[in-house]
Amino acid sequence: MTLDNGKKIVSLRLTGFIATVVYVLYIFLAYFPKAFRNIMTEKNLAILTVGVTVVYLLLLLRPLLLKYMYIFFSADERKITLRWYKTGLMAGESKSIEIPVERFAGFEVKEKYFGLHGYLTLFQQVQGRKAAYPPVSISALTRKQREEIETVLKNYKSVI
C-alpha cells in the first residue's frame, strides 16, 4: 500500500500564492490610486485593511499553525517506509524512516489540542528493546488516510 498527501500540499501552496496576489492587489488598489477613499472613510478603510490582513495571514500561516507535513507512506511485505517534510512558509528538510517488517515493534497515534494535531510514532526492535522514532505530524492527512495507515500497520505483527 502506498499513500501520500501531495495533492493537499499543492492546493495549500496554491491557496497561499493566490492569497498573496489578491492581498497585494487589495493593498495596491486601496492605498495607491485611492479608489476606496471615495466610498469609505479613512477609519473604515483601516478597519477593512486590518480584517483583510488577518484573513491573509491565517491563510498563509495555516499549514504552520496546524503543523501540516507532506507524508509519503508505503508498506509491503519487506519494509515499512514513512517520509515527510514540513510545508510551512519555508519547507523543511526531508526525513525518512524505513523499518524492516521483521523488526517492526508497533505504532501509536496520538492527538493533541482537541484533535487539531495528530502524531504517528513508529517503533522498531533494536538490540532486543523497543525503540521509538520521533513522532510525525499527520494533521494534513484526511481521516480516511489516517484510518488506512492504522489498518495497514495493525496487520503487521509486532515482534515485541
Secondary structure, DSSP 4 states (H G I P E B T S, - for coil): -EEE-HHHHHHHHHHHHHHHHHHHHHHHHHHSS--GGGTS-HHHHHHHHHHHHHHHHHHHHHHHHTT-EEEEEEE-SSEEEEEEEE-SSS----EEEEEEGGGEEEEEEEEETTTTEEEEEEEEEETTEEEEPPPEE-TTS-HHHHHHHHHHHHTSPP--
